[in-house]
Amino acid sequence: MAWAPDEETQQLIWHLALQNAFEYEGKGAAGSVIGRIMSMRTDLRQ
């Protein structure tokens, strides 16, 4: 099953990834970003 985010979700992912990288001096953690997305957008959980 392939999934592609809509434009709004893509922007949210981009924003949170940049914010995370900034907070941790360029070493962002994917798990942290995914956790934030899932807490903000419960409709994306399966």
N, C-alpha and C positions, 0 to 999 in steps of 0.2 A: 504494500500500500504506500503510494507516494503522497507526500503532503507538501504543499507550498504555502507559505504565509501570504495573507492579503497585504496590501500596502500599509494599512494601519499597524498590523502586527509586526511587519518588517521594520517599521520605524521604531516601534517599542523595543524590539530586540536590539537594534542598532544603538538606541539611546542608553539602554541598560548596560550593554557591553562596553560602551565608551565610558560611562560613569564608573563601572566596576574597574576598568583598567586605570582610570585616573586615580581612584581611591587607593589602589594597590601598586602605584608607581609603575604602570605599564605591564604588570603581570596579572591580568585578569583571570578569574577562575570561571570556567564554563558552568560548573555546577552551581555556583552562586547566582549566575545570571539566569539559569534555567529555574532555579528555586524562586527567584523574584518574579519571573514571568508567570509561573504557575500560581503564585499567591495572588497576583494581580488579575490574571485572566483565567479564572477557574473553568471557563467554557472550553479551554484548550486541553484540559485533562481528558484522558480516555480510559 
